[in-house]
Amino acid sequence: MKLVPVAPGKCCSRADYDWIEGLLPAASHRAATLSRPPGGGQGKALAIELEPGVKLLLLPDSRVAPNPIGQVVNMVLRTRPGAIVLIVVSDVLACLVYVGRVKVVYINIKEDTATPFTKGLAPGPLWDHVKMHEALILVNKGNMVNALRNALKHHKLDVAHDLVSRSGSLEESQEALVLVAEDGHAEMAKGLLHASKHPARANANGCKALWIAASFGNVEVVRTLLGAPQHAALADCQDGEALLLAAGDGHVDVVRMLLDVPLHAAHADCQDGEALLLAAEGGHIDVVRMLLDVPQYAAHADCQDGEALVQAAEGGHLDVVRMLLDVPQHAAHADCQDGEAHLLAAQGGHSDVVRMLLDAPQHTARADCQDGAALLVAAQEGHSDVVDTLLYAPYHAAHADCQEGRALLVAAQGGHIDVVHMLLDAPQHVAHADCLDGRALMVSARGGHIDVVRMLLDAPHHAAHADCQDGEALLQAAHDGHLDVVRTLLDAPQHAAHADCRNGMALLQAAQDGHIDVVRMLLDVPQHAARADCQDGEALLLAAQGGHSDVVRMLLNAPQHTAHADCQDGAALLVAAQEGHSDVVHTLLDAPQHTAHADCQDGRALLVAAQGGHIDVVCMLLDASQHAAHADCQNGEALLQAAQNGHIAVAHSLLDAPHHAAHADCQDGEALLLAAQDGHIDVVRMLLDAPQYAAHADCQDGEALVLAAGGGHLDVVRMLMDARQHAAHAYCQDGRALQVATLGGHLELVRMLQGYRDGELPA
C-alpha cells in the first residue's frame, strides 16, 4: 500500500503528520482501538508510514454519530483551528478527492463499499466550518478504476478526464480503457492510448476493450482502438468475437468498420457464420445483407445447416427469411433441419413466414413435415391463419387427423373454436371429433369451452359421444361447475351422458366443491338421475366437509333416494364438526329422517369440535334434543383436547353440561397437566376451582408443576403451589420442577421454587 498526496508539492510537513498521529496513540503499522457509542461496536485506527518518520492515521467509516472520525475532527478544531482535517478514503468517492471537488470528504476505506456520491457530498453540521488545505488518498487499482466507473456513471466527465490523465500503472490504464470503451468516450480512450506514461494497449486481454465497444455500438471508440499508433486492436482477434457481438445487437456501422479495416479485417464467415446467425435472430436486416454481400469471406446463408433461417423464422423476421432464401449462392433451404424453420414459424403464428417457406422455389418446406408437428403447435396456440395455410397447402398439405387427431385435442383444450372448426371441416383427412376415444370432448368439458363441446357433439361425421369413457366428460365438467357443459352433455340427442354414471361420481365431484346448480341438475334429470345416497352417502360427506350447507340440504331433501344424515355411522357430522361448520352440523342434527346422532362413534364429533375450539358446534352437540353427546364421553377426552389447546369457553361448556358433565379430575388430572404444560392459566384456574370433581394440583405426584416449570410458566406454577386444597409441592419428584426450571434458564421461577423449599412464601 502506498499513500500519496493529491497535488504534488503541497504535502503537509512532518510536524503536521506527527501532530495528527499524536491525537490518538498508535504505532506504525499497528491498530489502536477507539471507543464508540453503545451498539456501535469497535473501530480501528491504523497508522501507516508514508516515508521514514512521516505517518498518516486512517480511520474506518462509521454510520453512528458521534463517531471516531467526528471526535478526531473536533479535537483538531479545538486544539488547532484551521488545521488540516483527516480524510478517510474509499473506492467510490476517491475521484472527488483526486480533483479537489470537496473540501472535506468522509469516506470508507473498504474496497467493497459502494456508497453513492450523494452521501459522500452531503455536508453536515460537523463539517460546515472546517477548512481543508489538502487531501491525501489511498491509491490502488481498485480506487482508481472504481472512481472512474462512478464518475462515468454520474456523468462527471471532467472528473473522469482527470482520473484518466492520472493513471498510475499499465494495469490501471487497461482497466480504464475498458470502462471508457463501454461508456463510448473516444477522446478518453485516445488519451489512454497516447499517454506518455503507462499508455494503454488496445490489443491487451484479447482486445477486450474492442469487444466491449463493439457490443455497445460505440463506433468512434472502435475506430480509435483499431487505429491506435501502437498495439492496435485487431478486428479479427479471438476469431472475430467483436464482429459477433456487434452483429447480434445490430450495430451496422461497427460491423462495417470491422469488415472494412485494411489489416486484419474480420471475416463475415468467422466461427462458421455465427455472426449471421445472431443478426438473423435479432432481425437486423442491414447487418445480414452486409455479411452476405461482403466481397471476401462472405457468410453463407445455409451455414450450420440453415440455422440462420431457423432463427429468423422463429422471430418472424420476414425480410431476413426472404433474403436468406433468395441469396444467389449458398441460399438457405426452406426445408432445412427437416422443416424446423417452418415448425417454429408456425408455433409463433408467423403466417407470412410460413407461406414464404411453403412457396420457396427450391427445397420447399412441407406442411406435413415431422408428421404434422407444425399443425399441432399452431393449433395449440390458436393460430387459425397458420392452420388454414397448412391444411390448404398446394403440396404436401398437413393432415387434420395427423398423429391420431392430436391437433384437434390441443385446440379443444385451449378452447380455440376456429381451429377446431377448421380441423373438422378440412378438405381431406378430416379430424374425427371422437378421436382418441373422445379425449377432445373431455378436455374441452374440463375447460368449460361450451362452443367447442357443442361442435364436437354435432360433428356430421364421427361425432363425439357425450357418454364416452363412461361419462368422463361429465365428471370433468361437474368437478369445475361448468353448468352449461353439464346440461349439454346430459341433453345430447344421442349417446347422452348419464347423471348416475360411475355410481354417481359426477354428483360427488359437484357436491365436493359446492356447485349447487350442477347438483340440482344431476338429481333432477328425467332419466338416469343421480342418487343423493349413492356410494352410501359419500356426496353428503364431501359437501359437509366443505361446509356447503345448501348442498347438504338439497341432498337430505331429495325427492327420491334421499341421503341419510346418519350415513356411514355419522361420518358427515364428524367431518362437519371437525371443520367447525355449525350450519351443516345443525342441518344434520335436524334432518327430518335418519337424523345424525350427536353421540355417534362414542362422541367423536364432540372430541374433534373441542380440539378445534368450535364452541358453537360443541354447544349444539351437547344440547341436541335426541342422542345428545356426553361431555364426559371417552372418560373426558373432549375436556383434555380443549385444555391442551387453551379453549377456555369449550372447557367451561364441558364442565357445566347439565347432564354427563366432564370431570375436571378425569384421567387422574390429565387435563390439568396438558393445560399447565402450555401455560393456559385460565384453564388451569377453571380446573382447580371446579365445584365438583376439581382437579388436584398435586395429581400424578405434581407432574403439572414439573411441566409448567419446564415451560417457564411462572403464574401457573404459583397457582399450583397456592391451591387451597391439594397444592403442589415444590420438592415433588425429588425436586424435578426446580431442575427443569434451572435447565430452562427460568431464573425467577428458580428463585420462587427455592423460596418455597426453604419455607418462605415469595411475594
C-alpha positions in Angstrom: 0.0 0.0 0.0 1.2 3.5 -0.8 -0.2 6.8 0.3 0.4 9.8 -2.0 -0.9 13.4 -1.9 -3.4 14.7 -4.5 -1.3 17.6 -5.6 2.5 17.2 -5.6 4.3 20.0 -3.8 1.5 20.6 -1.3 2.4 17.9 1.2 1.9 18.5 4.9 5.1 19.0 6.9 6.4 16.2 9.0 5.3 18.0 12.1 1.7 18.1 10.8 1.8 14.3 10.3 3.3 13.8 13.8 0.7 16.0 15.3 -2.2 14.2 13.7 -0.8 10.8 14.8 -0.4 12.2 18.3 -4.2 12.7 18.7 -4.6 9.0 19.3 -1.7 6.7 20.4 -0.8 4.3 17.6 2.4 2.8 16.5 3.4 2.5 12.8 1.5 -0.4 11.1 -0.4 -1.2 14.2 -4.0 -0.7 15.1 -5.4 1.2 18.1 -8.9 0.6 19.4 -11.2 3.7 19.5 -14.2 3.7 21.8 -17.6 4.1 20.1 -21.1 4.7 21.4 -23.1 1.7 22.7 -24.3 -0.5 19.8 -21.6 0.9 17.5 -19.0 -1.9 18.1 -15.3 -1.1 17.9 -13.5 1.0 15.4 -9.8 0.6 14.3 -7.3 3.4 13.7 -4.3 2.4 11.6 -1.1 4.4 11.4 0.7 3.9 8.1 4.2 5.1 7.4 4.4 7.3 4.2 8.1 7.7 4.4 10.6 7.4 7.2 9.2 9.4 10.1 6.1 10.5 8.2 2.8 8.8 9.1 -0.9 9.2 8.3 -3.7 8.0 10.6 -6.5 6.2 8.7 -9.9 5.7 10.5 -12.7 3.3 9.5 -16.1 4.6 8.4 -18.9 4.7 11.0 -22.6 5.5 10.4 -23.1 6.1 14.2 -22.9 9.6 15.4 -21.0 10.9 17.3 -18.3 8.7 15.8 -14.5 8.3 16.0 -13.9 10.5 12.9 -16.1 13.2 14.3 -14.3 13.0 17.6 -10.9 13.4 15.9 -12.1 16.4 13.8 -13.5 18.1 16.9 -10.1 17.5 18.6 -8.3 19.1 15.6 -10.6 22.1 15.6 -10.3 22.7 19.4 -6.5 22.4 19.5 -5.5 23.8 16.2 -8.2 25.9 14.4 -7.9 25.9 10.6 -5.6 22.9 10.5 -5.7 20.0 8.1 -8.6 17.6 8.8 -8.0 13.9 8.5 -9.6 12.2 5.5 -10.6 8.6 5.2 -10.8 7.4 1.6 -12.9 4.8 -0.3 -13.0 3.4 -3.8 -16.3 5.0 -4.6 -15.6 8.7 -3.8 -11.9 8.8 -4.4 -12.4 10.7 -7.6 -13.8 13.6 -5.7 -10.6 13.8 -3.7 -8.4 13.5 -6.8 -9.7 16.6 -8.3 -10.5 18.6 -5.2 -14.2 18.8 -5.7 -14.9 18.9 -1.9 -13.0 20.4 1.0 -13.9 17.6 3.3 -14.7 14.0 2.3 -16.0 11.4 4.7 -15.5 8.0 3.1 -15.0 4.4 4.0 -11.6 2.7 3.2 -13.3 -0.7 2.5 -13.0 -1.6 -1.2 -16.3 -3.4 -1.2 -18.3 -0.4 0.0 -20.5 1.2 -2.7 -21.6 4.5 -1.1 -23.4 6.7 -3.6 -22.0 10.1 -4.5 -24.8 12.0 -2.7 -24.0 10.5 0.6 -20.3 11.5 0.4 -21.1 15.0 -0.8 -23.8 15.9 1.8 -22.3 18.3 4.3 -23.4 18.0 7.9 -23.2 20.4 10.9 -19.9 18.8 11.8 -18.2 19.8 8.6 -19.7 23.3 8.0 -16.8 25.3 9.5 -14.0 23.0 8.5 -11.4 24.4 6.1 -9.4 21.9 4.1 -5.9 22.7 2.8 -5.0 19.3 1.3 -6.3 15.8 0.8 -4.4 12.5 1.0 -5.8 9.3 -0.5 -5.0 5.7 -0.6 -4.1 4.9 -4.2 -4.5 1.4 -5.6 -6.0 -0.3 -8.6 -9.5 -0.6 -7.0 -9.6 3.0 -6.0 -8.7 4.5 -9.4 -10.9 2.1 -11.5 -13.9 2.3 -9.2 -13.6 6.0 -9.0 -13.6 6.2 -12.8 -16.6 3.9 -13.0 -18.6 6.1 -10.7 -17.5 9.3 -12.4 -18.8 7.9 -15.7 -22.0 6.6 -14.1 -22.8 10.0 -12.7 -21.7 11.9 -15.9 -18.8 13.6 -14.1 -16.8 13.8 -17.4 -14.3 16.4 -16.1 -13.6 14.2 -13.1 -13.3 11.2 -15.5 -10.8 13.0 -17.7 -8.7 14.0 -14.8 -8.7 10.4 -13.5 -7.7 9.0 -16.9 -4.8 11.5 -17.0 -3.6 10.4 -13.6 -3.4 6.6 -14.4 -0.7 5.2 -12.2 0.1 1.9 -13.8 -0.3 -0.1 -17.0 -2.9 -2.3 -15.3 -4.9 0.7 -14.3 -4.7 2.1 -17.8 -6.1 -1.2 -19.3 -9.0 -1.2 -16.8 -9.7 2.4 -17.6 -9.7 1.7 -21.3 -12.4 -1.0 -20.9 -14.5 1.4 -18.9 -14.4 4.3 -21.3 -14.9 1.8 -24.2 -18.2 0.7 -22.6 -19.3 4.3 -22.0 -18.4 5.4 -25.5 -15.8 8.1 -24.7 -13.5 8.1 -27.7 -11.4 11.1 -26.5 -10.7 9.4 -23.2 -9.8 6.2 -25.0 -7.4 8.2 -27.2 -5.9 9.9 -24.2 -5.2 6.5 -22.6 -3.7 5.1 -25.8 -1.5 8.1 -26.3 -0.4 8.7 -22.7 3.2 9.5 -22.2 3.3 7.4 -19.1 1.7 3.9 -18.9 -0.1 4.1 -22.3 -2.9 1.6 -22.6 -2.7 -1.2 -25.2 -5.8 -1.7 -27.4 -4.9 -5.3 -28.1 -4.5 -6.3 -24.5 -6.5 -9.1 -22.9 -7.6 -10.4 -26.3 -8.8 -7.0 -27.4 -11.3 -6.9 -24.6 -11.9 -3.1 -25.0 -12.8 -3.7 -28.6 -15.3 -6.4 -27.7 -16.9 -4.0 -25.2 -17.1 -1.1 -27.6 -18.5 -3.3 -30.4 -21.2 -4.8 -28.2 -22.3 -1.3 -27.1 -22.1 0.1 -30.6 -19.6 2.7 -29.7 -18.3 3.2 -33.2 -15.9 6.1 -32.5 -14.2 4.1 -29.8 -13.9 1.1 -32.1 -12.3 3.4 -34.7 -9.9 4.7 -32.0 -8.9 1.2 -30.9 -8.4 -0.1 -34.4 -6.3 3.0 -35.3 -4.1 3.0 -32.2 -0.4 4.1 -33.0 0.9 1.1 -31.2 -0.6 -2.2 -30.1 -3.7 -1.5 -32.1 -6.7 -3.8 -31.7 -7.2 -6.4 -34.4 -10.7 -6.6 -35.9 -10.3 -10.4 -36.3 -8.9 -11.1 -32.9 -10.4 -14.0 -31.0 -11.7 -15.4 -34.3 -13.9 -12.3 -34.9 -15.6 -12.1 -31.5 -16.1 -8.4 -31.8 -18.0 -8.9 -35.1 -20.3 -11.4 -33.4 -21.1 -9.0 -30.6 -21.8 -6.1 -32.9 -23.9 -8.2 -35.3 -26.0 -9.7 -32.6 -27.0 -6.2 -31.4 -27.5 -4.8 -34.9 -24.7 -2.2 -34.8 -24.3 -1.9 -38.5 -21.7 0.9 -38.5 -19.5 -1.2 -36.2 -19.9 -4.3 -38.4 -19.0 -2.3 -41.5 -15.9 -0.9 -39.8 -14.7 -4.4 -38.6 -15.2 -5.8 -42.1 -13.5 -2.9 -43.9 -10.5 -2.3 -41.8 -7.3 -2.6 -44.1 -5.4 -5.0 -42.0 -6.7 -8.0 -40.0 -10.3 -7.3 -41.1 -12.9 -9.6 -39.5 -14.3 -12.4 -41.7 -18.0 -12.4 -42.2 -18.0 -16.2 -42.1 -15.9 -16.5 -38.9 -16.9 -19.1 -36.4 -18.9 -20.9 -39.1 -21.1 -17.9 -39.8 -22.1 -17.3 -36.2 -22.4 -13.5 -36.8 -25.0 -14.2 -39.4 -27.0 -16.4 -37.0 -27.0 -13.7 -34.4 -28.0 -11.0 -36.8 -30.8 -13.1 -38.2 -32.1 -14.0 -34.8 -32.4 -10.3 -34.0 -33.9 -9.4 -37.3 -31.1 -7.0 -38.2 -31.7 -7.0 -42.0 -28.9 -4.5 -42.8 -26.3 -6.5 -40.9 -27.5 -9.7 -42.6 -27.2 -8.1 -46.0 -23.7 -6.8 -45.2 -22.5 -10.2 -44.0 -23.8 -11.9 -47.1 -22.5 -9.3 -49.6 -19.0 -8.7 -48.3 -16.6 -9.4 -51.3 -14.3 -11.7 -49.3 -15.1 -14.3 -46.7 -18.8 -13.7 -47.1 -21.1 -15.6 -44.8 -23.1 -18.5 -46.3 -26.9 -18.3 -45.8 -27.0 -22.0 -45.4 -24.2 -22.2 -42.8 -24.8 -24.6 -39.9 -27.4 -26.4 -41.8 -29.6 -23.3 -42.3 -29.6 -22.3 -38.6 -29.8 -18.6 -39.6 -33.1 -19.3 -41.4 -34.4 -21.2 -38.4 -33.6 -18.3 -36.1 -35.1 -15.7 -38.4 -38.3 -17.8 -38.9 -38.7 -18.2 -35.2 -38.6 -14.5 -34.7 -41.0 -13.8 -37.6 -38.4 -11.7 -39.4 -39.9 -12.0 -42.9 -37.4 -9.8 -44.7 -34.5 -11.7 -43.3 -36.1 -15.0 -44.3 -36.6 -13.8 -47.8 -33.0 -12.6 -48.1 -31.6 -15.9 -46.9 -33.8 -17.9 -49.3 -33.0 -15.6 -52.3 -29.3 -15.1 -52.0 -27.6 -16.1 -55.3 -25.1 -18.5 -53.7 -25.3 -20.8 -50.8 -29.0 -19.9 -50.3 -30.7 -21.4 -47.3 -33.1 -24.4 -47.8 -36.6 -23.8 -46.7 -36.8 -27.5 -45.6 -33.5 -27.5 -43.7 -33.3 -29.4 -40.5 -36.4 -31.4 -41.5 -38.5 -28.3 -41.7 -37.5 -26.8 -38.3 -37.8 -23.2 -39.6 -41.3 -24.0 -40.8 -42.2 -25.5 -37.4 -41.0 -22.6 -35.3 -42.7 -20.0 -37.6 -46.0 -21.9 -37.2 -45.6 -22.0 -33.4 -45.1 -18.3 -33.3 -48.0 -17.6 -35.5 -45.9 -16.0 -38.3 -48.2 -16.9 -41.1 -46.3 -14.8 -43.7 -43.1 -16.7 -42.9 -45.0 -20.0 -43.1 -46.3 -19.1 -46.6 -42.9 -18.0 -47.8 -41.3 -21.3 -46.7 -44.1 -23.3 -48.4 -43.7 -21.3 -51.6 -40.0 -21.4 -51.9 -39.0 -22.2 -55.5 -36.5 -24.9 -54.4 -36.2 -27.1 -51.4 -39.7 -26.1 -50.4 -40.8 -26.8 -46.8 -43.5 -29.5 -46.4 -46.6 -28.6 -44.4 -46.8 -32.2 -43.2 -43.2 -32.4 -42.1 -42.4 -34.2 -38.9 -45.8 -36.0 -39.1 -47.7 -32.7 -39.0 -45.8 -31.2 -36.0 -46.3 -27.7 -37.4 -50.1 -28.2 -37.4 -50.0 -29.3 -33.8 -48.1 -26.4 -32.4 -50.2 -23.9 -34.5 -53.4 -25.5 -33.3 -52.2 -25.5 -29.7 -51.5 -21.7 -29.8 -54.8 -21.0 -31.7 -53.1 -19.6 -34.8 -56.0 -20.1 -37.1 -54.4 -18.4 -40.1 -51.4 -20.7 -39.9 -53.6 -23.8 -39.5 -55.6 -22.7 -42.6 -52.3 -22.2 -44.6 -51.0 -25.7 -43.6 -54.3 -27.5 -44.3 -54.6 -25.9 -47.8 -51.0 -26.0 -48.8 -50.8 -26.9 -52.6 -48.3 -29.7 -52.0 -47.9 -32.0 -49.0 -50.7 -30.3 -47.1 -50.9 -31.2 -43.4 -53.4 -33.8 -42.4 -56.0 -32.6 -39.9 -56.1 -36.1 -38.4 -52.3 -36.5 -38.1 -51.0 -38.2 -35.0 -54.4 -39.7 -34.3 -56.0 -36.3 -34.2 -53.9 -34.7 -31.6 -54.2 -31.3 -33.3 -57.9 -31.4 -32.5 -57.1 -32.4 -28.9 -54.8 -29.4 -28.2 -57.1 -27.0 -30.0 -60.1 -28.2 -28.0 -58.1 -28.0 -24.8 -57.3 -24.3 -25.4 -60.9 -23.5 -26.5 -59.8 -22.4 -30.0 -63.1 -22.8 -31.7 -62.0 -21.5 -35.1 -59.2 -24.0 -35.2 -61.5 -26.9 -34.1 -63.9 -25.9 -36.9 -61.1 -25.9 -39.5 -59.9 -29.3 -38.4 -63.4 -30.9 -38.5 -64.1 -29.3 -42.0 -60.7 -30.0 -43.6 -60.9 -30.7 -47.3 -59.4 -34.2 -46.8 -58.1 -36.2 -43.9 -60.7 -34.6 -41.7 -60.1 -34.9 -37.9 -62.6 -37.1 -36.1 -64.4 -35.5 -33.2 -64.4 -38.8 -31.4 -60.7 -39.4 -31.9 -58.6 -40.9 -29.1 -61.9 -42.2 -27.6 -63.3 -38.7 -27.2 -60.4 -37.1 -25.4 -61.1 -33.8 -27.2 -64.5 -33.7 -25.6 -63.1 -34.3 -22.2 -60.5 -31.6 -22.2 -62.9 -29.0 -23.6 -65.5 -30.0 -21.0 -62.9 -29.6 -18.3 -62.1 -26.1 -19.5 -65.7 -25.1 -19.8 -65.4 -24.4 -23.6 -69.1 -24.9 -24.3 -68.9 -23.9 -28.0 -66.2 -26.5 -28.6 -68.3 -29.1 -26.7 -71.3 -28.4 -28.9 -69.2 -28.5 -32.1 -67.7 -31.9 -31.2 -71.1 -33.4 -30.3 -72.7 -32.0 -33.5 -70.0 -33.0 -36.0 -71.6 -34.5 -39.1 -69.2 -37.5 -39.1 -67.6 -39.3 -36.2 -69.3 -37.0 -33.7 -68.1 -37.3 -30.1 -70.2 -39.3 -27.7 -71.3 -37.4 -24.6 -71.0 -40.7 -22.6 -67.6 -41.7 -23.9 -65.3 -43.3 -21.4 -68.2 -43.9 -19.1 -69.1 -40.2 -18.8 -65.6 -38.8 -18.1 -66.5 -35.5 -19.8 -69.5 -35.1 -17.5 -67.2 -35.8 -14.4 -64.8 -33.1 -15.6 -67.5 -30.5 -16.2 -69.2 -31.3 -12.9 -66.0 -31.0 -10.9 -65.4 -27.5 -12.2 -69.0 -26.4 -12.0 -69.5 -25.8 -15.8 -73.3 -25.9 -15.7 -73.8 -25.3 -19.5 -71.5 -28.1 -20.4 -73.2 -30.4 -17.9 -76.6 -29.6 -19.4 -75.3 -30.1 -23.0 -73.8 -33.5 -22.2 -77.0 -34.7 -20.4 -79.3 -33.4 -23.2 -77.3 -34.8 -26.1 -79.7 -36.3 -28.6 -77.6 -39.4 -29.0 -75.3 -41.1 -26.5 -76.2 -38.7 -23.8 -74.2 -38.8 -20.6 -75.9 -40.5 -17.6 -76.0 -38.4 -14.5 -75.6 -41.6 -12.4 -72.6 -42.8 -14.4 -69.8 -44.5 -12.3 -72.2 -44.8 -9.4 -72.8 -41.1 -9.2 -69.3 -39.9 -9.3 -70.3 -36.7 -11.1 -72.6 -35.9 -8.2 -69.7 -36.4 -5.7 -67.5 -34.1 -7.7 -70.1 -31.3 -7.8 -71.0 -31.7 -4.2 -67.4 -31.6 -3.0 -66.9 -28.1 -4.5 -70.3 -26.8 -3.7 -71.7 -26.4 -7.2 -75.3 -26.3 -6.1 -76.8 -25.8 -9.6 -74.9 -28.8 -11.0 -76.0 -30.9 -8.1 -79.6 -29.9 -8.7 -79.3 -30.7 -12.4 -77.8 -34.2 -11.7 -80.6 -35.0 -9.3 -83.5 -33.7 -11.4 -82.6 -35.1 -14.8 -85.5 -37.2 -16.1 -83.5 -40.3 -17.0 -80.6 -41.9 -15.2 -80.7 -39.3 -12.5 -78.0 -39.4 -9.8 -79.0 -40.8 -6.4 -78.4 -38.5 -3.5 -77.5 -41.5 -1.3 -75.1 -43.0 -3.9 -72.0 -44.7 -2.5 -73.5 -44.8 0.9 -74.0 -41.0 1.1 -70.4 -40.1 0.0 -71.7 -36.9 -1.7 -73.2 -35.8 1.7 -69.8 -36.3 3.4 -67.9 -34.3 0.8 -70.4 -31.4 0.9 -70.4 -31.5 4.7 -66.6 -31.4 4.9 -66.5 -28.4 2.6 -69.2 -26.5 4.6 -71.6 -26.4 1.7 -74.8 -26.2 3.7 -77.1 -25.6 0.7 -75.8 -28.7 -1.0 -76.3 -30.7 2.2 -79.9 -29.6 2.5 -80.5 -30.5 -1.1 -79.2 -34.0 -0.7 -81.2 -34.5 2.5 -84.4 -33.3 0.9 -84.1 -35.0 -2.5 -87.5 -36.4 -3.6 -86.1 -39.8 -4.2 -83.2 -41.8 -2.7 -82.6 -39.1 -0.1 -79.2 -39.0 1.6 -79.2 -40.2 5.2 -77.8 -37.7 7.7 -76.5 -40.6 9.8 -74.9 -42.5 6.9 -71.6 -44.2 7.5 -72.2 -44.0 11.2 -72.5 -40.3 11.3 -69.3 -39.6 9.3 -70.8 -36.4 7.8 -71.5 -35.0 11.2 -67.9 -35.9 12.3 -66.2 -34.0 9.4 -68.5 -31.0 9.7 -67.8 -30.8 13.4 -64.1 -31.1 12.8 -64.1 -28.1 10.4 -66.4 -26.0 12.6 -69.3 -25.8 10.0 -72.0 -25.1 12.5 -74.7 -24.6 9.8 -74.0 -28.1 8.4 -74.0 -29.6 11.9 -77.4 -28.0 12.7 -78.8 -29.3 9.4 -77.6 -32.9 10.0 -79.0 -32.9 13.6 -82.4 -31.6 12.4 -82.8 -33.8 9.4 -86.4 -35.0 9.0 -85.4 -38.6 9.0 -82.3 -40.6 9.6 -81.1 -37.8 11.8 -77.5 -37.8 12.7 -76.8 -38.7 16.3 -74.6 -36.2 18.2 -73.2 -39.1 20.3 -72.3 -41.2 17.3 -69.0 -43.1 17.3 -68.9 -42.7 21.1 -68.9 -38.9 20.9 -66.1 -38.4 18.4 -67.8 -35.4 16.8 -67.6 -33.7 20.3 -63.9 -34.5 20.6 -62.9 -33.0 17.3 -65.0 -29.9 17.8 -63.5 -29.4 21.2 -60.0 -29.9 19.8 -60.6 -27.1 17.2 -62.3 -24.8 19.7 -65.5 -24.7 17.8 -67.7 -23.6 20.7 -70.9 -23.3 18.7 -70.6 -26.8 17.5 -69.8 -28.1 21.0 -72.9 -26.5 22.4 -75.0 -27.8 19.6 -73.8 -31.4 20.2 -74.4 -31.2 23.9 -77.8 -29.6 23.5 -79.2 -32.0 20.8 -82.8 -33.0 21.6 -82.0 -36.6 21.0 -78.9 -38.6 21.3 -77.0 -35.6 22.7 -73.3 -36.0 23.1 -72.0 -36.7 26.6 -69.4 -34.2 27.8 -67.7 -37.0 29.7 -67.6 -39.4 26.8 -64.4 -41.4 26.4 -63.5 -40.6 30.0 -63.4 -36.9 29.4 -61.3 -36.9 26.3 -63.1 -33.8 24.9 -62.0 -31.9 28.0 -58.4 -32.9 27.5 -58.4 -31.7 24.0 -59.9 -28.3 24.9 -57.5 -27.9 27.9 -54.4 -28.7 25.8 -55.3 -26.1 23.2 -56.4 -23.4 25.7 -60.1 -23.3 24.6 -61.5 -21.9 27.8 -65.1 -21.5 26.5 -65.2 -25.1 25.4 -63.8 -26.3 28.7 -66.4 -24.3 30.6 -69.2 -25.8 28.5 -68.0 -29.3 29.1 -67.6 -28.8 32.9 -71.0 -27.1 33.2 -73.0 -29.5 31.0 -76.4 -30.2 32.6 -76.0 -34.0 32.0 -72.9 -36.1 32.0 -70.7 -33.1 32.7 -67.0 -33.7 32.3 -64.9 -34.2 35.4 -62.0 -31.8 35.9 -60.0 -34.6 37.5 -60.7 -37.2 34.8 -57.9 -39.5 33.8 -56.1 -38.6 37.1 -56.0 -34.9 36.2 -54.6 -35.3 32.7 -56.4 -32.1 31.6 -54.6 -30.1 34.2 -51.3 -31.5 33.1 -51.9 -30.5 29.4 -53.1 -27.0 30.3 -50.2 -26.4 32.7 -47.7 -27.6 30.1 -48.7 -24.9 27.6 -49.3 -22.2 30.2 -53.1 -21.9 29.8 -53.6 -20.1 33.1 -57.4 -19.6 32.7 -58.0 -23.2 32.0 -55.8 -24.3 35.0 -57.8 -22.0 37.3 -61.1 -23.4 36.0 -60.0 -27.0 36.5 -58.7 -26.3 40.1 -61.9 -24.3 41.0 -64.5 -26.7 39.6 -67.3 -27.0 42.2 -67.3 -30.8 41.8 -64.5 -33.2 40.9 -62.0 -30.4 40.9 -58.5 -31.3 39.6 -55.8 -31.8 42.3 -52.8 -29.5 41.8 -50.6 -32.3 43.1 -52.1 -35.1 40.9 -49.6 -37.6 39.5 -47.1 -36.6 42.1 -47.0 -33.0 41.0 -46.5 -33.6 37.3 -48.4 -30.5 36.3 -45.9 -28.4 38.4 -43.0 -30.0 36.6 -44.4 -29.4 33.2 -45.3 -25.8 34.0 -41.8 -25.2 35.4 -40.2 -26.7 32.3 -42.1 -24.2 30.2 -41.3 -21.2 32.4 -44.9 -20.5 33.2 -44.5 -18.6 36.4 -48.1 -17.8 37.0 -49.2 -21.4 36.5 -46.5 -22.6 38.9 -47.6 -20.1 41.6 -51.3 -21.1 41.1 -50.5 -24.8 41.5 -48.4 -24.2 44.7 -51.0 -21.8 46.2 -54.0 -24.0 45.5 -56.4 -24.1 48.5 -56.5 -27.9 48.5 -54.1 -30.5 47.3 -51.5 -27.8 46.5 -48.4 -29.0 44.5 -45.2 -29.3 46.4 -42.0 -27.6 45.3 -40.0 -30.7 46.2 -42.2 -33.2 44.4 -40.5 -35.9 42.4 -37.2 -35.2 44.3 -37.2 -31.5 43.1 -37.7 -32.1 39.4 -39.6 -28.8 39.0 -36.5 -26.9 40.2 -34.2 -29.0 38.0 -36.2 -28.3 34.8 -36.6 -24.6 35.6 -32.9 -24.3 36.1 -32.1 -26.1 32.8 -34.5 -23.8 31.0 -32.9 -20.7 32.5 -36.1 -19.5 34.2 -34.3 -17.6 37.0 -37.3 -16.0 38.6 -39.0 -19.4 38.7 -35.9 -20.9 40.3 -35.9 -18.3 43.0 -39.6 -18.8 43.7 -39.2 -22.6 44.0 -36.2 -22.2 46.2 -38.2 -19.9 48.4 -41.0 -22.4 48.8 -38.5 -25.2 49.6 -36.8 -23.0 52.3 -40.2 -22.4 53.9 -40.5 -18.8 52.6 -43.5 -17.5 50.7 -42.3 -15.2 48.0 -44.5 -12.2 47.2 
